Amino acid sequence: MKKKIFDFKLYLSFDDIKEINTANEKVKLQLSNFELNYGTLSSKFEKDEKAIDELENLIKQQKTLEGVINILRIELDNNLTFDNKLSLH
């Protein structure tokens, strides 16, 4: 059974990206709105509020989604999967 530990939503205005050729250019995004599942992090990984806040700050420092995934794999579990949600099996 998967447990969701991280969820984010991304909304882009079409007007903001309509001129970008995504085949040749990367769309820069900033991860500003995300949620950590405190229940899973505290029960499964035995993280207290301070440790979860530190993890949140590490996530905010990442420049790529791959960076976020790597931080979570290092800090939590190497078996995380990503399918619009980072999940632990």
C-alpha positions in Angstrom: 0.0 0.0 0.0 1.3 3.4 -0.9 1.5 6.2 1.6 1.5 9.8 0.3 4.2 11.8 2.0 4.5 14.8 -0.3 1.9 16.5 -2.5 2.2 19.6 -4.6 0.0 21.4 -7.1 1.2 23.4 -10.0 -0.8 25.9 -11.9 0.6 27.8 -14.9 -1.3 30.4 -16.9 -1.3 29.5 -20.6 -0.4 33.1 -21.4 2.7 32.7 -19.3 4.0 29.7 -21.3 2.4 29.9 -24.7 5.5 31.3 -26.4 7.8 28.7 -24.9 8.9 25.9 -27.2 9.1 23.1 -24.6 10.9 20.9 -27.0 13.9 23.2 -26.8 13.4 25.3 -23.7 12.9 24.4 -20.0 10.1 26.0 -18.1 11.5 27.4 -14.9 9.3 26.6 -11.9 9.6 27.5 -8.2 8.3 25.1 -5.7 6.4 27.4 -3.4 3.2 25.5 -2.4 3.5 21.9 -1.2 2.4 19.8 1.7 4.3 17.3 3.8 2.1 14.6 5.4 3.0 15.1 9.1 1.2 12.0 10.2 3.2 9.7 7.9 6.5 11.4 8.6 6.0 11.3 12.4 4.6 7.8 12.6 6.5 5.9 9.9 9.8 7.8 10.0 9.7 9.0 13.6 10.2 12.6 12.7 9.3 15.3 15.2 8.1 18.7 14.2 11.6 20.2 14.2 12.9 17.5 11.9 9.9 17.9 9.5 10.5 21.7 9.4 14.2 21.1 8.6 13.1 18.7 5.8 10.7 21.3 4.5 13.5 23.9 4.4 15.8 21.4 2.5 13.0 20.9 0.0 12.5 24.6 -0.6 16.3 25.0 -1.4 16.1 22.5 -4.3 16.1 23.9 -7.8 14.6 20.8 -9.6 12.0 18.2 -8.9 14.8 15.6 -9.1 16.6 17.5 -6.3 13.4 17.3 -4.2 13.1 13.5 -4.9 16.7 12.9 -4.1 16.5 14.8 -0.8 13.4 12.8 0.2 15.1 9.5 -0.8 18.2 10.4 1.3 16.3 11.7 4.3 13.5 9.2 4.3 13.6 6.1 2.1 15.4 5.1 -1.1 12.2 3.4 -2.4 10.1 6.5 -3.0 8.1 6.6 -6.2 6.8 9.6 -8.1 3.5 9.7 -9.9 2.4 13.3 -9.4 2.7 12.4 -5.7 5.8 11.1 -4.0 4.7 7.8 -2.4 6.3 5.2 -0.2 5.4 1.6 -0.8 
